[in-house]
């Protein structure tokens, strides 16, 4: 399955909070369907699954994002792939590189 991988540095909680807010507020039909946070030792795995309704296709689309965090080192994967965008106006390091909502 196609996916997008991104390595980041920053705060995992701030990144996931940003994703939750941006994705859900970016579409009238987008919802956070599932959230899981696991910790083993110094490693954390944060998984989010979002859905939105596609009027064009008459179906629901899902977006899954996982964030593996060890300290401030982050590895982010999304399915389906989401094109990254750059923003210099962000005040948090974890949001310096962020993904737009899926289409």
Beta strands, then each sheet from edge to edge (+ up, - down):
strand 1: 4-9
strand 2: 31-40
strand 3: 43-54
strand 4: 59-70
strand 5: 73-79
strand 6: 84-86
strand 7: 97-99
sheet 1: 1+ 5- 4+ 3- 2+
sheet 2: 6+ 7-
end
